[in-house]
């Protein structure tokens, strides 16, 4: 099974999530599709296993989560998933295909929601909080594919911002030295805002 999942991830990393199919995987493994269907009923089942393997790379125990407190637990989960998807930049669309329900994904969800419930979040708010964090990470991860690639020239973009006409774009010119904002910095900044908002919900503000 590990060999099959590893081969599936190779396809995704080399050719993109849309290239992953039972036929392509069988060709990669040098076997027939009938062999794969004995392990996976369809492509969706295959995707579920690939995605769950990525969730399994976030190695934090329930005891460690409980000791962190809810903010650090949420931050650890978000940063952990973002780091994984940064290493596997073509894989993010797979997470958009279905809600992850494998054992690793369920364990991660359970640990995070348990910390939220233990820290005074009502059940509905805890559920929304985890879903929001998960989709926040996914939204940024999908953008990773176009960032840091061989065709991206941040220095050129930064120079272009510094050259804008301050009479036409005065606000942009005022912040030009801070542009463009690195995606990783945007992610951290936005995550802080999300956690602050959750804190206000928890406190009934």
Secondary structure as the mmCIF struct_conf table of DSSP 4:
data_model
#
loop_
_struct_conf.conf_type_id
_struct_conf.id
_struct_conf.beg_label_comp_id
_struct_conf.beg_label_asym_id
_struct_conf.beg_label_seq_id
_struct_conf.end_label_comp_id
_struct_conf.end_label_asym_id
_struct_conf.end_label_seq_id
HELX_RH_AL_P HELX_RH_AL_P1 UNK A 2 UNK A 15
HELX_RH_3T_P HELX_RH_3T_P1 UNK A 17 UNK A 19
HELX_RH_AL_P HELX_RH_AL_P2 UNK A 22 UNK A 29
TURN_TY1_P TURN_TY1_P1 UNK A 30 UNK A 30
BEND BEND1 UNK A 31 UNK A 31
HELX_RH_AL_P HELX_RH_AL_P3 UNK A 33 UNK A 37
TURN_TY1_P TURN_TY1_P2 UNK A 38 UNK A 39
BEND BEND2 UNK A 41 UNK A 42
HELX_RH_AL_P HELX_RH_AL_P4 UNK A 43 UNK A 55
TURN_TY1_P TURN_TY1_P3 UNK A 56 UNK A 57
HELX_RH_AL_P HELX_RH_AL_P5 UNK A 62 UNK A 68
HELX_RH_AL_P HELX_RH_AL_P6 UNK A 70 UNK A 87
BEND BEND3 UNK A 88 UNK A 88
TURN_TY1_P TURN_TY1_P4 UNK A 89 UNK A 90
HELX_RH_AL_P HELX_RH_AL_P7 UNK A 92 UNK A 96
BEND BEND4 UNK A 97 UNK A 98
BEND BEND5 UNK A 102 UNK A 102
HELX_RH_AL_P HELX_RH_AL_P8 UNK A 103 UNK A 118
TURN_TY1_P TURN_TY1_P5 UNK A 119 UNK A 120
HELX_RH_AL_P HELX_RH_AL_P9 UNK A 123 UNK A 143
HELX_RH_3T_P HELX_RH_3T_P2 UNK A 144 UNK A 146
BEND BEND6 UNK A 147 UNK A 149
TURN_TY1_P TURN_TY1_P6 UNK A 150 UNK A 151
HELX_RH_AL_P HELX_RH_AL_P10 UNK A 154 UNK A 162
TURN_TY1_P TURN_TY1_P7 UNK A 163 UNK A 163
BEND BEND7 UNK A 164 UNK A 164
TURN_TY1_P TURN_TY1_P8 UNK A 166 UNK A 168
BEND BEND8 UNK A 169 UNK A 169
HELX_RH_AL_P HELX_RH_AL_P11 UNK A 170 UNK A 174
TURN_TY1_P TURN_TY1_P9 UNK A 175 UNK A 175
HELX_RH_3T_P HELX_RH_3T_P3 UNK A 176 UNK A 178
BEND BEND9 UNK A 180 UNK A 180
HELX_LH_PP_P HELX_LH_PP_P1 UNK A 181 UNK A 182
HELX_RH_AL_P HELX_RH_AL_P12 UNK A 183 UNK A 202
TURN_TY1_P TURN_TY1_P10 UNK A 203 UNK A 204
#
